[in-house]
Amino acid sequence: MNSKRYFLEFSYLGTAYHGWQRQPNALSVQEVLEEALNVLLKRPTPLTAAGRTDTGVHARQMFAHFDTAVLEDDKNQFIFRLNQFLPKDIAIQKIRAVTPEAHARFDALSRTYEYHLTNSKSPFDQGLRYSLYQPLNLKAMNEAASILMDYEDFECFSKTNTDVKTFLCDITRIGWEQHDNHLIFTISANRFLRNMVRAIVGTLIEIGLGKKNIQEIHQIIKSKNRSLAGYSVPAEGLFLTHIEYPNSIYLEHD
């Protein structure tokens, strides 16, 4: 049987799931998606994703690769059928054939996250934004955020007891924008550490509240000490929004 590698592009609302990665006693996005693929392809079909999101984190754009016999169905029809097997909070957008060695995690050039914050109560924001009703100094938060661009080692923002070999990350974009009562934090980098974005946001919020001053950012980063950084904001406001890959991995182009 000739096998071919495909990239699956999809999105999900993370509220009901214990993150992306399969777990023995908790429901994950990976488990639900693999089970749907197994039914449709009539064989076990493991997925390797671009990364793992934590419990309650959402993804507007996520990728995973899988190997299977060449898909004979029209791609749009296959996507339609796969979406029929999936719950409403997981949706497939695209399936594209890639080179045999293409890897959803290791070939990613950059990843972008957004964190959504609101200072007004709305029933429509539940599970999608973090509610914080205290006034924030957005100018100070952006000034502090820009300082992170001067550093590469972000151990101070990493979950403790993690098994990574390096804490180095190349941040290429970072900052806050305000839209009425809605604050959006955007950050892009080649890679992220576990809990990194939520810890950065919590630290910047403490600066915005005046609990920390802007220059403390230097001390926090140089310390490599998680306890000196700010609190970890709730998962509900965090979205993985974009993953970039080199065009050379695709055998089919849009």
Summary of the structure (lengths in Angstrom):
residues: 254
radius of gyration: 19.5
end to end distance: 27.4
largest distance: 62.8
contacts: 746
relative contact order: 0.19
helix: 30%
strand: 29%
